[in-house]
Amino acid sequence: MKLVSLNTWGGTQLAPLLSFVEKQADSTDVFCFQEVAVSERIQTRDEKHRHNLLRDLGEVLPDFQSIYAPFQEGFNWEPIENDVMLCNVIFVRKDHTILKHGGTFVHGQKNGLDLSQAKEGNWYTMPRLVQFAQIEGFPAVFNFHGFWHKDGKHDMPERIQQSEKILEVMQQFEGRKILCGDFNLNIDTKSLSMLEERGGLRNLIKDHRIPTTRSSLYPKKAQMPFADYMLVSPDIKIKYFTVPDEPASDHLPMVLEFQ
């Protein structure tokens, strides 16, 4: 079994992103994506932030079914006057059966973004959720994109509360679990250690001594080398875990194969 997680950067690096996903598709069971816009609007191929990245990804993943959890409408890193929705997205190979899926808000509420603040580049009120999928014969999957703040990725009350809510969601599922995504957290934060210790989860970024989860496209890589994590329950038998140096985004993909 194989799972890949990646913050897509809204499709800014569209050709490298789709190339990477297509190359991974044959051997992957589940993809977890963050920063994906969904829309019915017809779009050109030269937009920086894709207004229907879900469609782009679906074109290179014809053997997969997609499920998405929207958190903000009418905004794609700038106000958009159409049906654009920002979402967390999971693609599941069609020969797997999805038993249950959804999303639970862990910061704010749906469409809670203050657009006047967003126009100034302040996205503190951007709602955040943890998307979940229960798949037959597969660990419960939790796809997360965490609270962002311009002052950095250290502990804040919003992040502590966010972790508390994630733990509450995960406790509703029995058996093996995988929590992955762009947490927007430094590696030494209490917000992260709460998930590890109280959730009983292994942090594969720490265990495998991954030096960074940010690509060379991220200008603050030296100051903030971490944002993305994959946490797994100890009953998952890992075959390999890697964070390949791919130019598909300003984040690096995380690739897990397990039994």
Secondary structure, 3 states (H helix, E strand, C coil): CEEEEEECHHHCCHHHHHHHHHHHHCCCCEEEEEEEEECCCCCCCCCCCCCCHHHHHHHHCCCEEEEEEEEEECECCCECCCCCEEEEEEEEECCCCEEEEEEEEEECCCCCCCHHHHCCCCCCCCCEEEEEEEECCCCEEEEEECCCCCCCCCCCHHHHHHHHHHHHHHCCCCCCEEEEEECCCCCCCHHHHHHHHHHCCEEHHHHCCCCCCECCCCCCCCCCCCCEEEEECCCCCEEEEECCCCCCCCECCEEEEEC
